[in-house]
Amino acid sequence: MRRGDAIGRHALVITAIVAMLFPVVLALATSFKPVTTIFDLNPIPVPASLENYDLALGRFPIGRLLFNTFVMAIGVTVTTILVALPGAYALVRFDRARGRGLVLVAVGASLLIPPQALIIPQFLMTTRLGWQGHTIGVIIPQLGVSALALLLLRDHIRAIPQSLIGAAVLEGATSWEILRHVVLGLLRPALGAVAILLFISTWNEFLWPLLVMPDPEDTTIQPGLALFLGPESSQYGPMLAASMLASLPVVAIYVLASRRIADAFLHSGVR
């Protein structure tokens, strides 16, 4: 690679990083501005103030909303893995079963459908089952995101030496015993990465919790930020402060587990 090409590529990468980080840094800096200077053109908060954070923590039920979001994210993550793991194992274990190819095509095709296209049927189902306004109504319909989890886990299960599974079969182990005692133990790193991806994705969900749990004080953290927006006035400073607080858990999780997430995609066939 010529030096000029390398410099150009590095410049392009740096430009992309700056473009992505600029709105986040600007929002973080604005959250430390006093309310009276929130719309000043100077992006640097001089003087810096914790006034917005005091207002956000004092008037915003952030503890309750974070708890609701945590319950939803954990519920979706656990139930999705419970559905995806046996399905992924079945696709590998019974690779000669009739209709297996059709199932794979259907699972892969489901990734091409935008989640917004399923909002109306999911909402109608939730309403008819009486789940409107309940946590279960937020969790169960989101099991549709398990297609990516299923494909990731399938590719990791395929990498397990078949001699181990064959030895377990010769010992008389059933499919469930093989899944529990052989596959699950070797799959823990991949399961951790998939769980983190699911948790972050669910934590950042906005539209579905807004529809199922419209009460701002009983919903999750993302739609709950609407408490700062009113028909006559909006509290942008406290809203930015609450947004920064709401993003801390997922940022911390991603920073700590970014290598594991990258490895999960690197060692699978999903790109």
Order of alpha helices (4+ residues) and beta strands (2+ residues): alpha-alpha-alpha-alpha-alpha-alpha-alpha-alpha-alpha-alpha-alpha-alpha-alpha
